[in-house]
């Protein structure tokens, strides 16, 4: 029986410090899988340059010349981590049997790919890489990250706890995933929506091998908000609930004020009125902001702009000897 062809998809953004360190590790793991007969010899490691401002693309091209297992594509500009992963997966879906997406910083345990491929052979179409613990994180990082996943699930975004974007996905799943055409993407919440048999592989996460993180707290919060508003309308339901509650309180307040006026027990108090006005104004602005976010995303979706544009590839012709023009997602 023919062994499955694996493409390892690795998004890269300004990674010139870490890429020369981790690329040999990815190649070593791939050759280990090939030697064990778990994947085919024509498997590949696909680097996706996300419009880097340094010489990341030059490094990728150099790697592709050093070993045929290394290939790369470059986006025409920086589109963000999620779009870079999507570009790699869509490029790979018609050329392989399985993909594994992983960041290039070396923090995710590369050896976990072995277990992922085993689970694929056991019948799983999606295998999520899940952190077994967060003992290497600072207290603040650990607390905010765990709160991030709990909050997402509470708000209606279906995500796997402690899973980021380290996962194995079969070409069969990707063929259906390609039908998800939204521009605002949150991959870790979208793949569970596709369905198919899935499981998880647990691993220890390491320190970044070199360079600096491209996901500070600000970007993590933005990612969480994008995930919620892209996958759930629960915030609007919460706004409705708050509106009903505030209206009820206001109605009770009106009755109380009338009763106090009738019995002549009124007291002039500008401070209380000022506080009520500020409270209601804040609620209204917050509600308008959340609704505006949904309106803005609807506006962007209606434009049907490409989610990524591939400007360069390291191969010509393709590894499977088929010609193809640059694909726009």
C-alpha positions in Angstrom: 0.0 0.0 0.0 1.3 3.5 -0.9 2.3 5.5 2.1 0.6 8.9 2.5 2.4 12.0 1.2 2.9 14.5 4.0 3.4 18.2 3.6 4.5 20.1 6.8 3.2 23.7 6.5 5.3 26.2 8.4 4.3 29.9 8.4 7.3 32.3 8.7 7.3 36.0 9.5 10.7 37.7 10.2 12.3 34.4 11.3 15.8 34.8 10.0 17.2 34.1 13.5 15.3 30.9 14.2 14.8 29.3 10.8 18.4 28.1 10.3 18.1 26.4 13.6 14.7 24.7 13.3 14.7 23.8 9.6 17.2 21.0 10.1 15.1 19.7 12.9 12.0 19.6 10.7 14.0 17.8 8.0 15.3 15.3 10.5 11.8 14.5 11.8 10.5 14.1 8.2 13.3 11.7 7.2 12.6 9.8 10.4 9.0 9.4 9.3 10.1 8.4 5.8 12.6 5.8 7.1 9.9 4.3 9.4 7.7 3.8 6.4 4.9 6.1 7.8 5.0 8.7 5.0 6.2 8.6 1.4 9.6 9.7 0.1 8.1 12.6 -1.9 6.8 14.3 1.3 7.7 18.0 1.7 8.3 20.8 4.1 6.5 23.9 2.9 7.6 27.2 4.3 5.1 30.1 3.9 6.8 33.5 3.9 4.2 35.9 5.3 5.6 39.1 3.7 8.7 39.2 6.0 10.7 42.4 6.2 14.0 40.6 6.7 15.8 37.9 4.6 13.5 35.1 5.6 12.6 34.4 2.0 16.2 34.3 0.9 16.8 31.7 3.6 13.8 29.6 2.4 15.1 29.7 -1.2 18.5 28.6 0.1 17.0 25.7 2.0 15.0 24.6 -1.1 18.3 24.4 -3.1 20.0 22.5 -0.3 17.4 19.7 -0.1 14.5 18.7 -2.4 12.3 18.1 0.7 12.3 21.9 1.4 10.0 24.1 -0.7 8.4 27.5 -0.1 5.9 30.0 -1.2 5.8 33.8 -0.5 2.8 36.0 0.0 2.8 39.3 -1.8 2.5 41.1 1.6 2.0 40.4 5.3 -1.5 39.0 5.8 -1.1 37.6 9.3 -0.4 34.2 10.8 -3.9 32.7 10.2 -3.8 33.7 6.5 -0.3 32.3 6.1 -1.3 29.0 7.5 -4.4 28.9 5.3 -2.3 29.8 2.2 0.0 26.8 2.9 -2.9 24.4 3.5 -4.7 25.4 0.4 -1.5 25.1 -1.6 -0.9 21.6 -0.2 -4.4 20.1 -0.3 -4.3 18.9 -3.9 -0.7 17.6 -3.7 -0.6 15.5 -0.6 -2.6 13.1 1.6 -2.0 14.8 5.0 -0.7 18.1 6.3 0.8 19.1 9.6 0.8 22.8 10.4 3.4 24.0 13.0 5.1 27.3 13.8 8.8 27.6 13.0 10.0 28.8 16.4 10.6 25.3 17.7 8.3 25.7 20.7 6.0 23.0 19.7 7.4 19.5 20.1 8.4 18.4 16.6 8.6 14.7 17.7 4.8 14.8 18.3 4.4 14.5 14.5 5.2 10.8 14.9 2.2 10.3 17.1 0.0 12.4 14.9 0.8 10.3 11.8 0.1 7.2 13.9 -3.3 8.5 14.8 -3.9 9.2 11.1 -3.1 5.6 10.3 -5.5 4.6 13.0 -8.4 6.4 11.2 -8.3 10.0 12.5 -8.7 12.7 9.9 -7.8 15.6 12.2 -5.2 15.3 15.0 -4.9 18.3 17.4 -1.6 19.0 19.1 -2.5 19.9 22.7 -0.2 21.2 25.4 -0.1 18.8 28.3 0.8 21.6 30.7 1.9 25.2 30.9 4.5 24.9 33.6 7.1 26.7 31.4 4.9 29.8 31.1 4.9 32.7 33.5 2.0 33.0 35.9 0.6 35.9 33.9 0.9 34.1 30.5 -0.5 30.9 31.9 -3.5 32.6 33.5 -4.4 34.7 30.5 -4.0 31.8 28.1 -6.2 29.5 30.1 -8.7 32.3 30.5 -8.5 32.8 26.7 -9.7 29.3 25.9 -12.4 29.2 28.6 -13.7 32.6 27.4 -13.8 31.5 23.8 -15.8 28.4 24.7 -18.1 30.3 27.0 -18.8 32.8 24.1 -19.8 30.0 21.8 -16.5 29.6 19.8 -15.9 25.8 19.7 -12.1 25.4 20.3 -9.9 22.6 21.7 -8.5 23.6 25.1 -4.8 24.4 25.0 -4.6 23.8 21.2 -3.2 26.5 18.9 -2.4 25.8 15.3 -0.3 22.6 15.6 -2.4 19.9 13.9 -2.6 17.2 11.4 -5.3 17.5 8.8 -6.1 15.1 6.0 -6.5 16.1 2.4 -10.1 14.9 2.6 -10.9 17.4 5.4 -9.1 20.2 3.5 -11.2 19.5 0.4 -14.3 20.3 2.5 -12.6 23.1 4.5 -11.9 24.9 1.2 -15.7 25.5 1.0 -15.4 27.8 4.0 -15.0 31.1 2.2 -15.1 33.7 5.0 -12.4 36.4 5.0 -12.3 36.7 8.8 -10.7 33.4 9.7 -9.9 31.7 13.0 -8.6 28.3 12.1 -8.5 26.7 15.6 -12.3 27.4 15.8 -13.1 26.5 12.2 -11.6 23.0 11.9 -13.9 21.6 14.6 -16.9 22.8 12.5 -15.8 20.6 9.5 -16.4 17.4 11.5 -14.8 14.0 10.7 -13.1 11.7 13.2 -10.6 13.6 15.3 -8.3 13.1 18.3 -5.6 14.8 20.3 -1.9 14.3 20.9 -0.4 15.8 24.0 3.1 17.3 24.2 5.3 19.6 26.2 5.9 23.1 24.8 9.4 24.4 24.9 11.0 27.9 25.0 11.4 29.7 21.7 14.8 28.6 20.2 15.7 32.1 18.9 14.3 35.4 17.9 11.3 37.0 19.6 7.6 36.2 19.8 5.3 37.8 17.3 2.2 37.3 19.5 2.3 39.7 22.5 -0.7 40.2 24.8 -2.2 42.8 22.4 -2.3 40.4 19.5 -3.6 37.6 21.7 -6.5 39.7 22.8 -7.2 40.7 19.2 -7.1 37.1 18.1 -9.6 36.2 20.9 -11.9 38.9 19.8 -11.7 37.9 16.2 -12.4 34.3 17.1 -15.5 35.3 19.1 -17.0 37.6 16.5 -16.1 35.3 13.6 -17.7 32.2 15.0 -20.4 33.3 17.4 -23.2 35.9 17.7 -23.4 35.4 21.5 -22.0 38.9 22.3 -25.1 40.3 20.5 -27.3 38.1 22.6 -25.5 39.3 25.8 -26.1 42.9 24.6 -29.8 42.1 24.3 -29.8 40.7 27.8 -28.0 43.7 29.2 -30.5 46.0 27.4 -33.5 44.1 28.9 -31.9 44.3 32.4 -31.0 48.0 32.2 -34.5 48.8 30.9 -36.1 46.9 33.8 -34.0 48.7 36.3 -34.8 52.0 34.6 -38.6 51.2 34.7 -38.3 50.4 38.4 -36.5 53.7 38.9 -39.2 55.6 37.1 -41.9 54.1 39.3 -39.8 54.8 42.4 -39.3 58.4 41.3 -43.0 58.9 40.8 -43.8 57.4 44.2 -41.3 59.6 45.9 -42.7 62.7 44.1 -46.2 61.9 45.2 -45.3 61.4 48.8 -43.1 64.5 48.7 -40.0 62.8 49.7 -37.8 64.0 46.8 -34.2 65.0 47.3 -32.3 67.0 44.7 -29.2 65.1 43.7 -27.2 65.9 40.6 -24.5 63.3 41.5 -26.8 60.3 41.2 -28.3 61.6 37.9 -24.8 62.1 36.6 -23.7 58.6 37.5 -26.8 57.1 35.9 -26.2 59.0 32.7 -22.5 57.9 32.5 -23.5 54.3 33.2 -26.1 54.2 30.5 -23.9 56.1 28.1 -21.1 53.6 28.6 -23.4 50.6 28.1 -24.7 52.2 24.9 -21.2 52.9 23.5 -20.0 49.4 24.3 -23.0 47.9 22.7 -22.7 50.0 19.6 -19.0 49.1 19.4 -19.7 45.4 19.5 -22.5 45.6 17.0 -20.2 47.8 14.8 -17.6 45.1 14.8 -20.1 42.6 13.4 -21.3 45.2 10.8 -17.6 45.8 9.8 -16.9 42.1 9.4 -20.1 41.7 7.3 -18.8 44.6 5.1 -15.5 42.9 4.6 -17.1 39.6 3.8 -19.3 41.2 1.2 -16.2 42.4 -0.7 -15.0 38.8 -1.3 -11.4 39.9 -1.3 -8.7 37.2 -1.6 -7.5 35.9 1.7 -3.9 35.5 0.4 -2.0 36.1 -2.7 1.1 34.0 -3.6 3.7 36.0 -5.4 6.6 33.6 -5.5 7.3 29.8 -5.3 10.6 28.0 -5.0 9.6 25.4 -7.6 8.9 25.3 -11.3 7.5 22.9 -12.3 5.6 21.7 -9.2 7.0 18.6 -7.3 4.4 16.4 -8.8 5.2 17.7 -12.4 1.9 19.6 -12.8 1.9 23.2 -13.9 -0.2 25.6 -11.9 -0.7 29.3 -11.9 -0.5 31.3 -8.6 -3.6 30.7 -6.5 -5.5 33.3 -4.8 -7.5 32.2 -1.8 
